[in-house]
Amino acid sequence: MSQPGIQISDLSVEFAGGDADPVTAVSGVSQEIDAHRFVSIVGPSGCGKSTLLNVVAGLQQPTAGSIMIDGKPVTGPDRRIGLVFQEDSTLPWKTTTDNVAFGMRILGVAKRDQQRRAQEMIDLVGLQGFEQSYPAMLSGGMRQRVALARTLAQQPSVLLMDEPFAALDQQTRILLGAEVRRIWRQTKQTVLFVTHDLSEAILMSQQVWVMSYRPGRIIDVIDVDLPDDRDASVVSTPAFNELQNRIWSTLQQEAMRGFVAESTAA
Ligand SMILES: Nc1ncnc2c1ncn2[C@@H]1O[C@H](COP(=O)(O)OP(=O)(O)OP(=O)(O)O)[C@@H](O)[C@H]1O
């Protein structure tokens, strides 16, 4: 029987607008992700994807509604939750091993276990041989692997990722996307992944949620019925294209609505 992973109940987030009108970034979202499943959110720019993720992460308080993880409420930052963001979060003065161990040190993991687990995660993300390298000696994609290894080393049950590959070129994004999927098949965290990129969402996920332009609601939920052991080559298959067209037909209307609203407001 499936277990609850992330439960989002009737969630709304409104930002006070100062002199301007308040902004409703997220409105009445209720969705569930069973434990160990991988879900992506796509939506037009500014629709509230990051806001939704930040609330799930406990970094932003909702105006209404609630979040449960593994059946227990989220009330603030929480060690059950691992985060990977777009920004390079590696510490430039630390080696790969020390960067990966850093989060465990903060959590008070015993030093011996830190070293062992750091090496396991370095192997998992494919950075063997770069243990003593500093971030400046690594590519952008490798630095994101370090960030992922650090987060995974903290053994969260839920992994939240907000456009982690946005700063990378398209080829690296696709390859790293396939890599993250391979890693997830081993670690089996419950994953919520935010991206603008449809290909990335389909390549990686078991389900894709499409968010509307503001106020952000989930307007479509698509199951990704592609082989479980797929790799980056799946992007050139007819089944992949069909899914892409199906999602794009919904997303296109929302992107256009956003474009018109932003142009009118400018
Ligand atoms: N702290 C804040 N204060 C006021 N408004 C905010 C705040 N954070 C986000 N917003 C507004 O809420 C809306 C949703 O923002 P959010 O960053 O969640 O969208 P997004 O879908 O992640 O955007 P993008 O795809 O461009 O990253 C936007 O209009 C944004 O300006």
The ligand as a Tripos MOL2 file, in Angstrom:
@<TRIPOS>MOLECULE
LIG
   31    33     1     0     0
SMALL
NO_CHARGES

@<TRIPOS>ATOM
      1 N1          8.6510   37.7120   -1.0220 N.pl3     1 LIG1
      2 C1          7.7870   38.1630   -1.9390 C.ar      1 LIG1
      3 N2          7.1260   39.3320   -1.7790 N.ar      1 LIG1
      4 C2          6.2390   39.7860   -2.6960 C.ar      1 LIG1
      5 N3          5.9150   39.1250   -3.8300 N.ar      1 LIG1
      6 C3          6.5460   37.9510   -4.0430 C.ar      1 LIG1
      7 C4          7.5080   37.4050   -3.1270 C.ar      1 LIG1
      8 N4          7.9590   36.2160   -3.6160 N.ar      1 LIG1
      9 C5          7.3110   36.0210   -4.7930 C.ar      1 LIG1
     10 N5          6.4700   37.0570   -5.0480 N.ar      1 LIG1
     11 C6          5.5820   37.1910   -6.1970 C.3       1 LIG1
     12 O1          4.7880   36.0130   -6.2530 O.3       1 LIG1
     13 C7          4.6180   35.6000   -7.6060 C.3       1 LIG1
     14 C8          5.1160   34.1690   -7.7760 C.3       1 LIG1
     15 O2          6.5390   34.1470   -7.6410 O.3       1 LIG1
     16 P1          7.4010   32.8180   -7.7540 P.3       1 LIG1
     17 O3          8.8380   33.2030   -7.6180 O.co2     1 LIG1
     18 O4          6.8750   31.8240   -6.8030 O.co2     1 LIG1
     19 O5          7.0850   32.3410   -9.2360 O.3       1 LIG1
     20 P2          7.8430   31.2720  -10.1460 P.3       1 LIG1
     21 O6          6.7940   30.5370  -10.8740 O.co2     1 LIG1
     22 O7          8.7890   30.4690   -9.3230 O.co2     1 LIG1
     23 O8          8.6540   32.2240  -11.1290 O.3       1 LIG1
     24 P3          9.9050   31.9040  -12.0910 P.3       1 LIG1
     25 O9          9.4920   30.7700  -12.9650 O.co2     1 LIG1
     26 O10        10.0690   33.1820  -12.8510 O.co2     1 LIG1
     27 O11        11.0570   31.5760  -11.1980 O.co2     1 LIG1
     28 C9          5.3830   36.6150   -8.4640 C.3       1 LIG1
     29 O12         4.4760   37.5970   -8.8990 O.3       1 LIG1
     30 C10         6.3660   37.2220   -7.4980 C.3       1 LIG1
     31 O13         6.6720   38.5520   -7.8680 O.3       1 LIG1
@<TRIPOS>BOND
     1     1     2 1
     2     2     3 ar
     3     2     7 ar
     4     3     4 ar
     5     4     5 ar
     6     5     6 ar
     7     6     7 ar
     8     6    10 ar
     9     7     8 ar
    10     8     9 ar
    11     9    10 ar
    12    10    11 1
    13    11    12 1
    14    11    30 1
    15    12    13 1
    16    13    14 1
    17    13    28 1
    18    14    15 1
    19    15    16 1
    20    16    17 2
    21    16    18 1
    22    16    19 1
    23    19    20 1
    24    20    21 2
    25    20    22 1
    26    20    23 1
    27    23    24 1
    28    24    25 2
    29    24    26 1
    30    24    27 1
    31    28    29 1
    32    28    30 1
    33    30    31 1
@<TRIPOS>SUBSTRUCTURE
     1 LIG1         1 GROUP 0 **** ****
